[in-house]
Amino acid sequence: MQVTWRFFIGEDMRWRWQQLSTDRSVVSESPASYEDYECCVAAARAQGYVFHAAQGRLVRPGNEGRFSRR
């Protein structure tokens, strides 16, 4: 099953994680909350979270200068 990981600050102002299915229903969530984002991510890694970097933009011919960094 394909899942999306969500990291957020809960009502207690501490970090939590959730696994969401493709229809956005909660599959699993952190049993605890975490003071630091890094601790929350480490706990999620123990449950199978793997970081995937965002892909770069696809530049089409003719648009090379349009997305250049300034």
N, C-alpha and C positions, 0 to 999 in steps of 0.2 A: 504494500500500500504506500502510495506517495503521501508524505506529510510535509507540512510547512512548520517551521519553528518560529515562535513568537516570544520575544523578550519584552517585558513591560514592567512599569512600576505600579504596584498594587495600592489599595487604599491605605495600607500601613506605611506607604512611602518607601518600600523596599522592593528589590528586584525579584521577579518571578519568571518562569518560562512555561510555555504550553506547546504541545504538538497539536496541529490542526489538520484535519482531513481536507480533501479537495473541496468538499462542500462547506468548509469552515467550522465543522463541529469539533469540539475538543476531544482528542483521542487520549491525551495524557497531560498531566500538569505537575509542576514542582510540588513536592509535599511540604516544602518550607519556603520561606522568603529569605533573601540575601541582602546584606548591607551593600556589597559591591557588585557591579556588573560582572567583573571578572570571575567572582566566586559563583555567580549564577550560571555563567557560561561553562565553567568547569563542572558544575553539577549536571548540566545538560549533556556535556560530553560523556559523562559516565552513563548516561541513558541512550547514547547513540548519536548525539548531535555532531555534525561535521560541517565546518565552515566552508562555504563555497564563495569565492570572490565574484563580484559582479562582472559580467562581460563588458568589454569596451564597446563603444558605438560602432556601428557599421557605417563606413563612409562610402557613399556611392560616387561614381565618377561624376565630376563636375561640381561636387560639394566639398572638395578637399579643404578649402579655406574657411568654410562656414562654421566648422566646429573646432577651429584651432584655439589653443589656449593663449590667453593674453597676459 
